[in-house]
Amino acid sequence: MIRIIKEHRKLLLITTAAITIAAIGGFSISTKAAMSVDAYVVDKGAIDSEIEVNGNVESNVTMVYYSEVSAKIGSINVKEGDFVKKGDVIISYDRKELERLETLAELKAKADLGSYNNSIQMGGRTAGLYSEARTNLAVLDQQIADTEAAITQTQNRLAERKASLADFGAKLQISLIDWADKPDSDEYENLQKLVQTNAYEQQYADDIVKMQEELNALNTQLAEYKEYKAVMTSQKAATVTGLLTSGAKEQLEAVKESNELSTNLELEDYAKAKEGIKAEFDGIVTRIDTVEGSDVSKGTQLLTLKSISDIVIKSTVNKYDIVNVEEGQPATVRVKNKDYAGKVSRIEKMTRDSGTGTGVGIEITLDKPDSDIILGLEAKSRIHTSNLTEVTRIPLEALNEDEEGSYVFVAVDGKAAKEFVECGVRNDDMVEIVSGLDEGNLVVWKDSEEITDGMGVKVNK
């Protein structure tokens, strides 16, 4: 019989009368001592090619949740394997514990602020004492210098006054000696009185007494200045180490701002923790790492959530089929007896051992996954590698291969002629012929027996 495959790739049985088509093509089939064969008139039509692979359903988005506070777990509202919707509260913290921690954080903030204010106030007081000492020392140095100058001046004036009186007294003594031979004279008596007066004035003259009092007062004042200077010098030395430098002030400000920021963030974390751990997308809880009532530290892993909105099928394609697979190719995936549309979204750039041989990993992303998806299930995928129209084609069973390449047998004048061909896309039924055959050629084959070049053939009814 002759089989003609049209657009839907179905083989049609042709009756013996239809063999006249062969005559129109310019050939005849000998029925004498010839092998009965199947035949197909080379035509142009469509070829859909696909590859079937097995894989596993996996989520392409995984979210691991960590505790943002150090607190006690109140309740866990799901179990591993549960489906949750975006916004669902998965884990709740102990609310009373959170309120207690908030109070402690607020008290710590007040203590930090009090410490900062105390440091600033103490720094201001120390700076005031230091400034007072430095200013007073400058004034005291001038006062001491002025007082010492006044003392020197007064001492000189007093010395000059006493020297003048002593000189006058000496002259009186000389005169008294000159009148010593006339002791009863008035002149002698007056000189004696003047000598006595001069001796008294050298000790108790009003100006001398006054200058002596001034000198005593100046010395007392000088002693007080020097004593106060010693106090100010000690005060300056004691406060200089406690002065707040610009760097120290900047450090205090930085610590204050850091403490405020830390406290605010901590309070924000507690406020957020009161709302509980919420699902950020629709997904499956695949792991829970804590239990109710446990105390967890900040950063502790709590649970793992995998999205069902971004599902991929991870498969391995053998080294022969991978040459026909490209990213973006459509695919049909069957999961739980339900078909999903998808496309090839990733092809790995390396080979791996799949357990049954070496292959290349690929991922097929589902276009519209739904809640019926179960992570980890096995899935069968059909990747549509090509969809050709109007290509020269023959049945796949008519194609032969040996070490020299691909070939077919063409019926020419009742004999089989071996023709080498270049093949393109193929599927389970048909193969594209890139070169070596023309439309209208009659290819023949025999399923149970081998055809040889030049063998006589006849078409089965």
C-alpha positions as CSV (number, residue, x, y, z in Angstrom):
1,M,0.0,0.0,0.0
2,I,1.0,3.7,-0.4
3,R,0.7,5.9,2.7
4,I,0.2,9.7,2.3
5,I,0.5,11.8,5.5
6,K,-1.2,15.2,5.4
7,E,-1.2,18.1,7.9
8,H,-2.4,16.0,10.8
9,R,0.2,13.3,10.3
10,K,-2.3,10.4,9.9
11,L,-1.4,7.6,7.5
12,L,-4.1,6.9,5.0
13,L,-4.5,3.5,3.3
14,I,-4.6,3.7,-0.4
15,T,-6.4,1.0,-2.4
16,T,-4.7,-0.8,-5.2
17,A,-6.4,1.4,-7.7
18,A,-4.6,4.4,-6.3
19,I,-1.3,2.9,-7.4
20,T,-1.9,4.7,-10.7
21,I,-0.5,7.8,-8.8
22,A,2.9,6.1,-9.1
23,A,2.6,5.9,-12.9
24,I,1.8,9.6,-13.0
25,G,5.0,10.2,-11.1
26,G,6.9,8.5,-13.9
27,F,7.7,5.1,-12.3
28,S,6.4,1.5,-12.3
29,I,6.5,-1.3,-9.8
30,S,7.5,-4.7,-10.9
31,T,5.6,-7.5,-9.4
32,K,7.9,-10.2,-10.6
33,A,10.3,-11.6,-8.1
34,A,9.9,-8.4,-6.0
35,M,9.7,-7.8,-2.2
36,S,6.4,-6.5,-1.0
37,V,7.1,-3.1,0.7
38,D,5.4,-0.2,2.3
39,A,5.6,3.1,0.4
40,Y,5.1,6.9,0.9
41,V,5.0,9.6,-1.6
42,V,7.3,12.4,-0.5
43,D,5.2,15.5,0.2
44,K,5.3,18.9,1.9
45,G,3.5,19.4,5.2
46,A,3.8,20.2,8.9
47,I,6.0,18.6,11.5
48,D,5.5,19.2,15.2
49,S,8.5,18.1,17.3
50,E,8.6,17.7,21.0
51,I,10.7,16.2,23.7
52,E,9.3,14.5,26.8
53,V,11.2,14.8,30.1
54,N,10.5,14.0,33.7
55,G,11.2,16.4,36.5
56,N,10.1,17.7,39.9
57,V,7.8,20.6,40.9
58,E,9.8,23.2,42.8
59,S,9.3,26.8,43.8
60,N,11.5,29.4,42.2
61,V,11.0,31.8,45.2
62,T,12.0,30.8,48.7
63,M,11.6,33.1,51.7
64,V,13.4,32.3,55.0
65,Y,12.0,34.3,57.9
66,Y,14.2,35.3,60.8
67,S,13.2,36.8,64.2
68,E,13.6,40.6,64.2
69,V,13.4,40.7,68.0
70,S,14.6,38.8,71.0
71,A,11.4,37.6,72.5
72,K,9.1,34.7,73.4
73,I,7.1,32.9,70.7
74,G,3.4,33.1,71.4
75,S,1.6,30.9,68.9
76,I,2.4,29.1,65.6
77,N,-0.6,29.1,63.4
78,V,0.5,26.7,60.7
79,K,2.1,23.3,60.2
80,E,4.7,22.2,57.7
81,G,3.1,21.7,54.3
82,D,0.2,24.1,54.9
83,F,-0.8,26.6,52.2
84,V,-1.0,30.2,53.3
85,K,-2.1,33.3,51.5
86,K,-0.3,36.6,51.4
87,G,-0.9,38.5,54.7
88,D,-1.7,35.5,56.8
89,V,-0.2,35.6,60.3
90,I,2.0,32.5,60.5
91,I,3.7,33.1,63.9
92,S,2.8,35.4,66.8
93,Y,5.0,36.7,69.6
94,D,4.0,36.8,73.3
95,R,2.3,40.2,73.5
96,K,2.9,40.8,77.2
97,E,6.6,40.0,76.7
98,L,6.8,42.6,73.8
99,E,5.1,45.3,76.0
100,R,7.7,44.6,78.8
101,L,10.5,44.9,76.3
102,E,9.1,48.1,74.9
103,T,9.0,49.6,78.5
104,L,12.6,48.5,79.1
105,A,13.7,50.1,75.8
106,E,12.0,53.4,76.7
107,L,13.6,53.4,80.1
108,K,17.0,52.8,78.6
109,A,16.4,55.7,76.2
110,K,15.7,58.0,79.1
111,A,18.8,56.8,81.0
112,D,20.9,57.3,77.9
113,L,19.6,60.8,77.5
114,G,20.2,61.6,81.2
115,S,23.8,60.4,80.9
116,Y,24.3,62.6,77.9
117,N,22.8,65.6,79.6
118,N,24.9,65.0,82.7
119,S,28.1,64.7,80.6
120,I,27.2,68.0,78.9
121,Q,26.4,69.7,82.2
122,M,29.5,68.4,83.9
123,G,31.5,69.5,80.9
124,G,30.0,72.9,81.1
125,R,30.7,73.2,84.8
126,T,34.3,72.1,84.3
127,A,34.7,74.5,81.4
128,G,33.4,77.3,83.6
129,L,35.8,76.5,86.4
130,Y,38.7,76.3,84.0
131,S,37.7,79.6,82.3
132,E,37.4,81.2,85.7
133,A,40.8,80.0,86.8
134,R,42.5,81.0,83.5
135,T,40.9,84.5,83.6
136,N,41.7,85.0,87.3
137,L,45.2,83.9,86.9
138,A,45.8,86.5,84.2
139,V,44.3,89.2,86.4
140,L,46.2,88.0,89.5
141,D,49.5,88.0,87.6
142,Q,48.9,91.7,86.8
143,Q,47.7,92.5,90.3
144,I,50.8,90.8,91.8
145,A,53.1,92.7,89.5
146,D,51.4,96.0,90.3
147,T,51.5,95.3,94.0
148,E,55.1,94.3,94.0
149,A,55.9,97.6,92.1
150,A,53.9,99.6,94.7
151,I,55.7,97.9,97.5
152,T,59.1,98.7,95.9
153,Q,58.0,102.3,95.3
154,T,56.8,102.7,98.9
155,Q,59.9,101.1,100.3
156,N,62.0,103.5,98.3
157,R,60.0,106.5,99.5
158,L,60.3,105.3,103.1
159,A,64.0,104.8,102.9
160,E,64.5,108.2,101.4
161,R,62.4,109.9,104.1
162,K,64.3,108.0,106.9
163,A,67.6,108.8,105.2
164,S,66.7,112.5,105.1
165,L,65.8,112.6,108.8
166,A,69.0,110.6,109.7
167,D,71.1,113.1,107.7
168,F,69.4,116.0,109.5
169,G,70.0,114.2,112.8
170,A,73.7,113.8,112.1
171,K,74.1,117.5,111.4
172,L,72.3,118.3,114.7
173,Q,74.7,116.0,116.5
174,I,77.7,117.9,115.0
175,S,76.2,121.2,116.0
176,L,75.5,119.9,119.5
177,I,79.2,119.0,119.8
178,D,80.2,122.5,118.7
179,W,78.1,123.9,121.5
180,A,79.2,121.4,124.1
181,D,81.5,123.9,125.8
182,K,78.4,126.1,126.5
183,P,76.0,123.6,128.0
184,D,74.0,126.3,129.8
185,S,73.4,128.3,126.7
186,D,70.0,128.5,125.1
187,E,71.5,127.3,121.8
188,Y,72.8,124.2,123.3
189,E,69.5,123.4,125.0
190,N,67.6,124.0,121.7
191,L,70.0,121.7,119.9
192,Q,69.3,119.0,122.4
193,K,65.6,119.3,121.9
194,L,66.0,119.2,118.1
195,V,68.2,116.0,118.4
196,Q,65.5,114.3,120.5
197,T,62.8,115.5,118.1
198,N,64.7,114.2,115.1
199,A,65.3,110.8,116.8
200,Y,61.5,110.5,117.4
201,E,60.6,111.6,113.9
202,Q,62.8,108.9,112.4
203,Q,60.5,106.4,114.0
204,Y,57.2,108.0,114.4
205,A,56.8,110.8,112.0
206,D,53.3,110.9,110.5
207,D,54.5,110.4,106.9
208,I,56.8,107.6,108.0
209,V,54.1,105.9,109.9
210,K,51.7,106.3,107.0
211,M,54.2,104.8,104.5
212,Q,54.9,102.0,106.9
213,E,51.2,101.2,107.1
214,E,50.9,101.4,103.3
215,L,53.8,99.0,103.0
216,N,52.2,96.6,105.5
217,A,48.9,96.7,103.6
218,L,50.6,96.1,100.3
219,N,52.5,93.1,101.7
220,T,49.3,91.7,103.1
221,Q,47.5,92.2,99.7
222,L,50.4,90.6,97.9
223,A,50.3,87.6,100.1
224,E,46.5,87.3,99.5
225,Y,47.0,87.6,95.7
226,K,49.7,84.9,95.8
227,E,47.5,82.6,97.9
228,Y,44.5,83.1,95.5
229,K,46.8,82.5,92.6
230,A,47.8,79.1,94.1
231,V,44.1,78.2,94.4
232,M,43.4,79.2,90.8
233,T,46.5,77.4,89.6
234,S,45.3,74.2,91.3
235,Q,41.8,74.7,89.9
236,K,43.1,75.2,86.4
237,A,45.2,72.0,86.7
238,A,42.3,70.0,88.1
239,T,39.8,71.1,85.4
240,V,42.0,71.0,82.3
241,T,41.8,67.3,82.0
242,G,38.1,67.3,82.4
243,L,37.5,69.8,79.6
244,L,35.3,68.6,76.7
245,T,37.2,69.0,73.5
246,S,35.4,69.5,70.2
247,G,36.2,65.8,69.4
248,A,34.7,64.7,72.8
249,K,31.6,66.8,72.2
250,E,31.2,65.2,68.7
251,Q,31.7,61.8,70.2
252,L,29.0,62.5,72.8
253,E,26.6,63.7,70.1
254,A,27.4,60.7,68.0
255,V,26.7,58.3,70.9
256,K,23.5,60.2,71.7
257,E,22.3,60.0,68.0
258,S,23.3,56.3,67.8
259,N,21.4,55.5,71.0
260,E,18.3,57.3,69.8
261,L,18.5,55.6,66.4
262,S,19.0,52.2,68.0
263,T,16.1,52.7,70.4
264,N,13.8,53.9,67.7
265,L,14.6,50.9,65.5
266,E,14.1,48.6,68.5
267,L,10.7,50.1,69.3
268,E,9.8,49.8,65.6
269,D,10.8,46.2,65.6
270,Y,8.6,45.6,68.7
271,A,5.7,47.4,67.1
272,K,6.0,45.3,64.0
273,A,6.5,42.1,66.0
274,K,3.1,42.8,67.7
275,E,1.6,42.2,64.2
276,G,3.3,38.8,64.0
277,I,5.2,37.1,61.2
278,K,3.1,37.5,58.0
279,A,3.3,35.6,54.7
280,E,4.7,37.9,52.0
281,F,3.2,35.9,49.2
282,D,0.9,32.9,48.6
283,G,2.9,29.8,49.3
284,I,3.6,26.6,51.1
285,V,5.3,26.4,54.6
286,T,8.0,23.9,54.0
287,R,9.9,24.2,57.3
288,I,9.2,25.5,60.9
289,D,12.3,25.9,63.1
290,T,10.8,27.0,66.4
291,V,8.1,26.0,68.9
292,E,5.5,27.8,70.9
293,G,6.7,29.3,74.2
294,S,10.4,29.3,73.2
295,D,12.6,32.3,73.7
296,V,14.3,33.3,70.5
297,S,17.1,35.7,69.8
298,K,17.1,38.3,67.1
299,G,18.3,36.7,63.9
300,T,17.0,33.2,64.8
301,Q,15.6,31.3,61.8
302,L,11.9,30.7,62.3
303,L,10.4,29.2,59.1
304,T,10.7,28.8,55.4
305,L,8.0,29.7,52.9
306,K,8.0,28.8,49.2
307,S,5.9,30.6,46.6
308,I,3.4,28.8,44.5
309,S,3.1,31.8,42.1
310,D,6.5,31.1,40.6
311,I,6.7,27.4,40.0
312,V,9.4,25.7,37.9
313,I,9.8,22.1,36.8
314,K,13.5,21.1,37.2
315,S,14.4,18.4,34.7
316,T,17.4,16.9,32.9
317,V,17.6,16.5,29.1
318,N,20.0,14.0,27.6
319,K,22.9,15.2,25.4
320,Y,21.1,14.2,22.2
321,D,17.9,16.1,22.8
322,I,19.5,19.2,24.4
323,V,20.6,20.4,21.0
324,N,16.9,21.0,20.1
325,V,16.0,22.8,23.3
326,E,16.1,26.6,23.6
327,E,15.0,29.0,26.2
328,G,11.5,30.4,25.5
329,Q,10.2,27.2,23.9
330,P,6.6,26.3,25.0
331,A,5.9,23.3,27.1
332,T,3.0,21.4,28.4
333,V,3.4,20.1,32.0
334,R,1.3,17.4,33.6
335,V,1.0,17.6,37.4
336,K,-1.6,15.5,39.3
337,N,-3.3,14.6,36.1
338,K,-3.7,18.3,35.3
339,D,-2.0,20.1,32.4
340,Y,-0.3,23.4,32.8
341,A,1.2,25.6,30.1
342,G,4.8,26.8,30.5
343,K,8.0,27.6,28.8
344,V,11.7,26.7,29.0
345,S,13.1,29.5,31.2
346,R,16.6,28.3,31.9
347,I,19.2,26.0,30.5
348,E,22.2,25.2,32.6
349,K,25.7,25.8,31.1
350,M,27.0,22.5,32.4
351,T,26.3,18.8,32.4
352,R,25.4,16.8,35.4
353,D,24.9,13.1,36.3
354,S,21.1,12.6,36.5
355,G,21.4,9.1,37.9
356,T,20.5,7.5,34.6
357,G,23.2,9.2,32.6
358,T,24.8,12.5,31.8
359,G,22.4,15.3,30.9
360,V,21.9,19.1,31.1
361,G,19.6,20.6,33.7
362,I,16.7,22.8,32.5
363,E,13.9,24.7,34.1
364,I,10.3,25.1,32.8
365,T,8.3,27.9,34.4
366,L,4.6,27.5,34.6
367,D,2.5,30.3,33.2
368,K,-0.4,30.0,35.6
369,P,0.3,27.8,38.6
370,D,-2.6,27.3,41.1
371,S,-3.2,26.1,44.6
372,D,-3.5,22.5,43.3
373,I,0.3,22.5,42.9
374,I,2.1,20.3,45.4
375,L,5.8,21.0,45.7
376,G,8.1,18.0,45.2
377,L,5.8,16.0,43.0
378,E,7.1,14.4,39.8
379,A,5.9,16.1,36.6
380,K,6.0,15.0,33.0
381,S,6.8,17.8,30.5
382,R,6.5,17.9,26.8
383,I,8.7,20.6,25.3
384,H,7.6,21.7,21.9
385,T,10.9,22.2,20.2
386,S,9.6,23.1,16.7
387,N,6.4,23.6,14.7
388,L,7.3,23.6,11.0
389,T,4.9,24.0,8.0
390,E,5.4,23.2,4.4
391,V,8.6,21.1,4.8
392,T,9.6,18.1,2.8
393,R,8.9,15.1,4.9
394,I,8.8,11.3,5.1
395,P,7.8,8.7,7.7
396,L,10.4,8.2,10.4
397,E,10.2,4.4,9.8
398,A,11.4,4.9,6.2
399,L,14.7,6.4,7.4
400,N,17.8,4.3,7.9
401,E,21.2,5.1,9.3
402,D,24.7,3.6,9.0
403,E,28.2,4.7,9.5
404,E,28.1,6.8,6.3
405,G,25.0,8.7,7.3
406,S,21.2,8.8,6.9
407,Y,19.6,7.2,3.8
408,V,16.3,5.9,2.4
409,F,15.3,3.6,-0.5
410,V,13.4,5.2,-3.4
411,A,11.4,3.0,-5.8
412,V,12.7,3.6,-9.4
413,D,11.4,1.4,-12.2
414,G,10.4,-1.4,-9.7
415,K,13.7,-1.4,-7.9
416,A,15.0,0.1,-4.6
417,A,17.6,2.8,-5.0
418,K,19.6,3.9,-2.0
419,E,19.6,7.6,-1.5
420,F,21.6,9.5,1.2
421,V,19.6,12.3,2.8
422,E,20.2,15.2,5.2
423,C,17.6,15.3,7.9
424,G,16.2,18.1,10.0
425,V,13.5,18.1,12.6
426,R,11.8,14.9,13.5
427,N,9.1,13.5,15.8
428,D,7.7,10.1,16.6
429,D,6.1,9.8,13.2
430,M,7.8,12.1,10.6
431,V,11.2,13.5,9.7
432,E,12.1,16.6,7.8
433,I,14.3,16.0,4.7
434,V,16.5,19.0,4.1
435,S,18.2,17.6,1.0
436,G,18.4,14.3,-1.0
437,L,14.7,13.9,-1.9
438,D,12.2,15.8,-4.0
439,E,8.5,16.1,-3.5
440,G,6.8,13.2,-5.3
441,N,9.6,10.7,-4.8
442,L,8.3,7.3,-3.6
443,V,10.2,6.0,-0.6
444,V,9.8,2.4,0.4
445,W,10.7,0.3,3.4
446,K,10.1,-3.1,5.0
447,D,9.6,-3.5,8.7
448,S,10.6,-7.1,9.0
449,E,13.2,-7.5,6.3
450,E,16.2,-5.6,5.0
451,I,16.0,-3.8,1.7
452,T,19.2,-3.7,-0.4
453,D,20.2,-1.3,-3.2
454,G,18.8,-2.5,-6.5
455,M,16.4,-5.0,-5.0
456,G,13.1,-5.5,-6.8
457,V,10.1,-4.1,-4.9
458,K,6.4,-4.0,-5.2
459,V,4.0,-1.9,-3.1
460,N,1.7,-3.7,-0.7
461,K,-2.0,-3.4,-1.3
